[in-house]
Amino acid sequence: MPDARSLHTRNADKRLVVGVSLFVRGAGQSLWENGIFQNCLLLILLLRQSPLVAQAVMVNGGDQIIDPQMMLGEWSVPLWSMDEAMQRCDLLIEMSAQLNRDWIAAFRQRGGKAVTLRVGNDYVIDIERAMFDKPSGFLFSGAHYDGVWTIPEFRRSCLHYFQTGLRAPVTIVPHIWHPMLFDKARAACGPDLEFGYKPGKPRWRVAIFEPNICMVKTSIIPMLVVEEAYRAKPDFLEIVRVCNTLHVKDHTTFVHFSKRLDIVEHGIATFEGRHAVYELMAAYGDAVVSHTWENAQNYLYYELLYGDYPLIHNSPFMGDAGYYYPDFDCQAGGRALLKAFAEHDANLDAYRERSRHVLDSVSIDNPDNVTAYSEAIAALYPHA
């Protein structure tokens, strides 16, 4: 396999035009509504730094005109049609919009390379789609890809699922992030709402942001973590806001579960809709408890570390950042939450430094990340 540098040296006049698919559905679409849209833009900005890439563009995989809220113009990112991509792209990375298998076949026939970049836990999502009669995602559409890329959090659960199911080699590429998009969003809060941890609170307002739309990210374990901490030290907690629960809060199973908890019976917990992290934390939050199952790299984590908030989590990808508890261990999670309450203010500088290491490791400006994506591209051209 050639490395990125050798490929660039031998093909200095043949740098690639790379497209990243974006599903454009038209009016009302915002860059902030899900992580994959932001990931698409960040990937474009990273690819621009690769020595193998002449131009990186978005490709409109939908059939609508883009909403200004997507703000691609602010970063000078062109949005090409599928017809333009067919004629002008050398490599197409399927990401937000799934590409038609016949289009992919024609693209590869004229010499293009097609890669699918998977940034969700497709194994679990596809199981749920099949078992619970949800709409199909058509991951296995019969399309032939030159490669499958995915991120480290899915190595265990999805790598072999992709490799056998899609009949293509799988490459692990870095999870990437940068605060510039988050800064853009939180600037809209105005001067009265300042995002960032504020020490000195006698009791904490805890938030839970799990979306509760797939089993990989639910509020159940975080609620139990807070419950454990509350039972041990009731006076540490002012309120716990359990977001993204309006669609489940009246379900019989959830009601029976919730009513067994002191945080609910004592009126400490509230069940709420969806909130932007920067808005809720600026106005109503001091700490966040999170839990994921085979989905342990999240923009939520990076945003909270960026704001110096105490993050109680079970992610093995966070190094020493935040306050870690293992697996599904609610008791250890409760202890981690109380440890954070006891120590966070006094150790804020050290916490910030540990967070910085994580944020630097995923930055789109980190040369190691640019090299990793460049080498993934180089592997598509073994005879270059």
C-alpha positions as CSV (number, residue, x, y, z in Angstrom):
1,M,0.0,0.0,0.0
2,P,1.5,3.4,-0.9
3,D,1.6,6.0,1.8
4,A,0.1,9.4,1.2
5,R,3.5,11.1,0.7
6,S,4.7,8.7,-2.0
7,L,1.4,8.8,-3.9
8,H,1.6,12.6,-3.8
9,T,5.2,12.6,-5.0
10,R,4.4,10.4,-8.0
11,N,1.2,12.1,-8.9
12,A,1.9,15.8,-8.1
13,D,-0.1,16.9,-11.2
14,K,-3.0,14.4,-10.6
15,R,-4.4,15.4,-7.3
16,L,-7.9,14.3,-6.8
17,V,-11.3,16.0,-6.8
18,V,-13.2,14.5,-3.9
19,G,-16.9,14.8,-3.2
20,V,-18.8,14.1,0.0
21,S,-22.5,13.3,-0.2
22,L,-25.0,15.5,1.6
23,F,-28.7,14.8,1.8
24,V,-30.4,18.2,1.0
25,R,-34.1,18.2,1.7
26,G,-34.7,21.9,1.3
27,A,-36.2,24.6,3.5
28,G,-35.8,24.3,7.3
29,Q,-32.7,22.2,7.1
30,S,-30.0,23.3,9.6
31,L,-26.4,22.4,9.9
32,W,-27.0,21.9,13.7
33,E,-29.8,19.3,13.5
34,N,-27.6,16.3,13.6
35,G,-23.9,15.4,13.9
36,I,-23.5,13.9,10.4
37,F,-24.1,17.2,8.7
38,Q,-21.4,18.8,10.7
39,N,-19.2,15.8,10.1
40,C,-19.6,16.3,6.4
41,L,-18.4,19.8,6.5
42,L,-15.5,19.0,8.9
43,L,-14.4,16.2,6.6
44,I,-14.3,18.6,3.6
45,L,-12.2,21.1,5.6
46,L,-9.8,18.3,6.7
47,L,-9.5,16.9,3.1
48,R,-8.5,20.3,1.9
49,Q,-5.3,19.9,3.9
50,S,-4.4,16.6,2.3
51,P,-1.6,16.6,-0.3
52,L,-3.6,14.2,-2.4
53,V,-6.7,16.4,-2.8
54,A,-7.0,19.2,-5.3
55,Q,-10.5,20.1,-4.4
56,A,-13.1,18.9,-1.9
57,V,-16.8,19.6,-2.5
58,M,-20.2,18.7,-1.2
59,V,-22.5,16.7,-3.5
60,N,-26.2,17.2,-3.3
61,G,-27.7,13.7,-2.8
62,G,-31.2,15.1,-2.4
63,D,-33.5,16.8,-4.9
64,Q,-33.9,20.2,-3.2
65,I,-32.1,23.5,-3.1
66,I,-30.0,24.0,0.0
67,D,-31.3,26.1,2.9
68,P,-29.0,29.1,3.9
69,Q,-28.9,27.6,7.4
70,M,-26.5,25.0,6.1
71,M,-24.0,27.9,5.7
72,L,-21.7,26.1,3.2
73,G,-20.9,29.4,1.6
74,E,-19.3,30.7,4.8
75,W,-16.5,28.1,4.3
76,S,-16.5,28.4,0.5
77,V,-17.7,24.9,0.1
78,P,-19.2,24.3,-3.4
79,L,-22.4,22.2,-3.7
80,W,-22.4,20.1,-6.8
81,S,-25.2,18.1,-8.4
82,M,-25.0,14.4,-8.9
83,D,-24.4,15.1,-12.6
84,E,-21.5,17.4,-11.9
85,A,-20.0,14.9,-9.5
86,M,-20.3,12.2,-12.2
87,Q,-18.3,14.3,-14.6
88,R,-15.8,16.0,-12.3
89,C,-15.1,13.9,-9.2
90,D,-12.4,11.3,-8.9
91,L,-13.5,10.0,-5.5
92,L,-17.0,10.1,-4.0
93,I,-17.4,9.6,-0.3
94,E,-21.0,8.5,0.5
95,M,-21.9,10.0,3.9
96,S,-25.1,11.9,4.6
97,A,-26.9,10.8,1.4
98,Q,-26.9,7.2,0.3
99,L,-26.1,7.0,-3.4
100,N,-28.1,5.0,-5.9
101,R,-26.3,1.7,-6.8
102,D,-26.7,2.3,-10.5
103,W,-25.1,5.7,-10.1
104,I,-22.2,4.2,-8.3
105,A,-21.8,1.5,-10.9
106,A,-21.7,4.2,-13.7
107,F,-19.3,6.3,-11.7
108,R,-16.9,3.4,-11.2
109,Q,-17.3,2.4,-14.8
110,R,-15.9,5.8,-15.9
111,G,-13.0,5.4,-13.5
112,G,-14.2,7.0,-10.3
113,K,-13.8,5.5,-6.8
114,A,-16.7,5.2,-4.4
115,V,-16.3,4.8,-0.6
116,T,-19.0,4.7,2.0
117,L,-18.1,6.4,5.3
118,R,-20.1,4.9,8.2
119,V,-20.4,7.0,11.3
120,G,-23.4,5.4,13.0
121,N,-23.7,1.9,14.5
122,D,-25.4,0.4,11.5
123,Y,-25.3,-3.1,13.0
124,V,-27.6,-2.1,15.9
125,I,-29.7,0.3,13.8
126,D,-30.3,-2.4,11.1
127,I,-31.3,-4.9,13.8
128,E,-33.8,-2.4,15.2
129,R,-35.2,-1.6,11.7
130,A,-35.8,-5.3,11.0
131,M,-37.2,-6.3,14.4
132,F,-39.4,-3.3,15.1
133,D,-40.7,-2.7,11.5
134,K,-38.9,0.6,11.1
135,P,-38.1,2.0,7.6
136,S,-35.2,0.3,6.0
137,G,-31.9,2.3,5.5
138,F,-31.0,0.1,2.5
139,L,-27.3,-0.1,3.6
140,F,-27.2,-3.4,1.7
141,S,-28.5,-2.0,-1.6
142,G,-26.3,-4.1,-3.8
143,A,-23.9,-1.2,-4.5
144,H,-20.3,-2.1,-5.1
145,Y,-17.9,0.1,-3.1
146,D,-14.1,0.4,-3.5
147,G,-13.9,0.7,0.3
148,V,-15.7,1.1,3.5
149,W,-14.5,3.6,6.1
150,T,-15.6,3.8,9.7
151,I,-14.4,5.3,13.0
152,P,-12.8,3.5,15.9
153,E,-15.9,3.2,18.1
154,F,-17.4,0.8,15.6
155,R,-14.4,-1.5,15.1
156,R,-15.8,-4.1,17.4
157,S,-19.5,-4.1,16.5
158,C,-19.5,-3.1,12.8
159,L,-16.2,-3.8,11.1
160,H,-16.9,-7.5,10.2
161,Y,-20.6,-6.6,9.6
162,F,-19.5,-4.2,6.9
163,Q,-16.6,-6.3,5.6
164,T,-18.7,-9.4,4.9
165,G,-22.0,-7.7,4.2
166,L,-20.7,-5.1,1.8
167,R,-17.9,-7.2,0.3
168,A,-15.3,-4.5,0.5
169,P,-12.2,-3.8,2.6
170,V,-12.8,-1.8,5.8
171,T,-10.5,1.0,7.0
172,I,-10.7,2.7,10.4
173,V,-10.3,6.4,10.1
174,P,-10.2,9.0,12.9
175,H,-13.2,10.6,14.4
176,I,-12.9,14.3,13.8
177,W,-14.1,17.5,15.4
178,H,-13.4,21.2,15.6
179,P,-14.9,23.9,17.8
180,M,-15.5,26.4,15.0
181,L,-19.0,25.1,14.2
182,F,-20.0,24.9,17.9
183,D,-18.7,28.4,18.5
184,K,-20.8,29.6,15.6
185,A,-23.9,28.1,17.1
186,R,-23.4,29.2,20.7
187,A,-22.7,32.8,19.6
188,A,-26.4,33.0,18.9
189,C,-27.1,32.6,22.6
190,G,-26.5,36.3,23.2
191,P,-24.6,38.0,26.0
192,D,-26.9,36.9,28.8
193,L,-26.2,33.2,28.3
194,E,-22.5,32.3,28.6
195,F,-21.5,28.7,27.8
196,G,-18.9,27.3,30.1
197,Y,-18.7,25.8,33.5
198,K,-19.1,28.1,36.5
199,P,-17.6,26.9,39.8
200,G,-18.9,27.5,43.3
201,K,-22.4,26.0,43.1
202,P,-23.6,24.5,46.4
203,R,-25.8,22.0,44.4
204,W,-25.6,20.8,40.9
205,R,-28.1,20.9,38.0
206,V,-27.4,17.7,36.1
207,A,-28.5,17.2,32.5
208,I,-28.9,14.0,30.4
209,F,-28.9,14.4,26.6
210,E,-29.2,10.8,25.3
211,P,-31.6,10.9,22.3
212,N,-33.6,7.8,23.2
213,I,-34.2,6.8,19.6
214,C,-31.9,3.8,19.4
215,M,-30.7,1.4,22.1
216,V,-27.1,2.7,21.8
217,K,-27.9,6.0,23.5
218,T,-30.7,6.0,26.1
219,S,-31.4,7.8,29.4
220,I,-31.8,4.6,31.5
221,I,-28.3,4.2,32.8
222,P,-27.7,7.9,33.3
223,M,-30.8,8.1,35.4
224,L,-29.6,5.2,37.5
225,V,-26.2,6.9,37.9
226,V,-27.8,10.0,39.2
227,E,-30.1,8.0,41.4
228,E,-27.1,6.2,43.0
229,A,-25.4,9.5,43.7
230,Y,-28.6,11.1,45.0
231,R,-29.2,8.2,47.4
232,A,-25.7,8.5,48.8
233,K,-25.7,12.3,49.0
234,P,-29.1,13.9,48.4
235,D,-28.0,17.5,49.1
236,F,-25.6,17.6,46.2
237,L,-28.4,17.6,43.6
238,E,-30.7,20.5,42.7
239,I,-32.4,19.0,39.6
240,V,-31.8,16.5,36.9
241,R,-33.2,17.3,33.4
242,V,-33.7,14.2,31.3
243,C,-33.9,15.6,27.8
244,N,-35.3,13.9,24.7
245,T,-37.9,12.0,26.7
246,L,-41.2,13.5,25.7
247,H,-41.9,10.6,23.3
248,V,-41.3,8.0,26.0
249,K,-42.2,9.6,29.3
250,D,-45.8,8.2,29.2
251,H,-44.8,4.7,28.0
252,T,-45.9,2.1,30.6
253,T,-42.5,0.5,30.9
254,F,-40.7,3.9,31.3
255,V,-43.3,5.1,33.8
256,H,-42.9,2.0,36.0
257,F,-39.1,2.3,35.8
258,S,-39.1,6.0,36.6
259,K,-41.4,5.8,39.5
260,R,-39.1,3.4,41.3
261,L,-36.5,6.2,41.5
262,D,-36.1,8.6,44.3
263,I,-35.1,11.4,41.9
264,V,-38.6,11.1,40.3
265,E,-40.6,10.4,43.5
266,H,-39.0,13.4,45.2
267,G,-39.7,15.7,42.3
268,I,-36.0,16.2,41.5
269,A,-36.2,14.9,37.8
270,T,-37.9,16.6,34.9
271,F,-38.6,15.1,31.5
272,E,-38.1,17.4,28.6
273,G,-37.8,17.7,24.9
274,R,-34.8,18.4,22.7
275,H,-32.4,21.2,23.7
276,A,-29.3,22.5,22.1
277,V,-26.4,21.6,24.5
278,Y,-25.0,25.1,24.5
279,E,-28.4,26.7,25.3
280,L,-29.4,24.3,28.1
281,M,-26.0,24.2,29.8
282,A,-25.5,28.0,29.6
283,A,-28.9,28.6,31.3
284,Y,-29.6,25.5,33.4
285,G,-26.7,23.0,33.6
286,D,-23.6,22.3,35.7
287,A,-22.8,18.7,34.8
288,V,-23.8,16.0,32.3
289,V,-24.2,12.2,32.8
290,S,-24.0,10.1,29.7
291,H,-24.0,6.5,28.7
292,T,-23.6,4.8,25.3
293,W,-23.5,1.2,24.1
294,E,-21.0,0.6,21.3
295,N,-21.3,4.3,20.3
296,A,-18.6,5.9,22.4
297,Q,-17.3,8.8,20.3
298,N,-19.7,11.7,20.3
299,Y,-19.7,15.4,19.5
300,L,-21.6,15.9,22.8
301,Y,-18.5,14.8,24.7
302,Y,-16.2,17.2,22.9
303,E,-18.6,20.1,23.3
304,L,-18.9,19.6,27.1
305,L,-15.1,19.2,27.5
306,Y,-14.6,22.3,25.5
307,G,-16.8,24.1,28.0
308,D,-15.0,22.6,31.0
309,Y,-18.2,20.9,32.2
310,P,-17.9,17.8,34.3
311,L,-18.8,14.9,32.0
312,I,-19.6,11.6,33.7
313,H,-19.3,9.0,30.9
314,N,-18.5,5.4,30.1
315,S,-16.4,6.0,26.9
316,P,-13.1,4.1,26.7
317,F,-12.0,6.6,23.9
318,M,-11.8,9.6,26.2
319,G,-8.5,8.8,27.9
320,D,-8.3,10.5,31.3
321,A,-10.8,13.2,30.3
322,G,-14.0,13.6,32.1
323,Y,-15.1,11.2,34.9
324,Y,-15.1,7.6,33.7
325,Y,-17.2,4.7,34.9
326,P,-17.0,1.3,33.2
327,D,-19.6,-0.3,31.0
328,F,-23.1,-0.4,32.6
329,D,-21.9,0.0,36.2
330,C,-24.4,2.4,37.7
331,Q,-22.9,2.2,41.1
332,A,-19.4,3.2,39.8
333,G,-21.2,6.0,37.8
334,G,-22.8,7.3,40.9
335,R,-19.4,7.4,42.6
336,A,-17.9,9.1,39.6
337,L,-20.6,11.8,39.8
338,L,-20.0,12.4,43.5
339,K,-16.2,12.5,42.9
340,A,-16.8,15.1,40.2
341,F,-19.0,17.2,42.6
342,A,-16.3,17.0,45.3
343,E,-13.2,17.7,43.2
344,H,-14.1,19.5,40.0
345,D,-13.8,23.1,41.1
346,A,-10.4,22.5,42.9
347,N,-9.0,20.6,39.9
348,L,-10.4,22.6,37.1
349,D,-7.0,23.5,35.5
350,A,-5.9,19.8,35.4
351,Y,-9.3,18.8,34.0
352,R,-9.0,21.4,31.3
353,E,-5.6,20.1,30.4
354,R,-6.8,16.5,30.1
355,S,-9.7,17.7,27.9
356,R,-7.3,19.6,25.7
357,H,-5.5,16.3,24.9
358,V,-8.7,14.7,23.7
359,L,-9.8,17.7,21.7
360,D,-6.4,18.0,20.0
361,S,-6.5,14.3,19.1
362,V,-9.7,14.7,17.1
363,S,-9.0,18.1,15.6
364,I,-9.3,18.4,11.8
365,D,-6.0,20.4,12.1
366,N,-4.1,17.5,13.7
367,P,-1.5,16.4,11.1
368,D,-2.0,12.8,12.2
369,N,-5.7,12.9,11.2
370,V,-4.9,14.5,7.9
371,T,-2.3,11.8,7.2
372,A,-4.7,9.0,8.2
373,Y,-7.4,10.1,5.8
374,S,-4.7,10.7,3.1
375,E,-3.5,7.1,3.6
376,A,-7.0,5.8,3.4
377,I,-7.3,7.6,0.0
378,A,-3.9,6.3,-1.1
379,A,-5.0,2.7,-0.4
380,L,-7.7,3.0,-3.0
381,Y,-5.0,3.5,-5.6
382,P,-2.5,0.6,-4.9
383,H,-0.8,0.8,-8.3
384,A,-0.3,4.6,-8.3
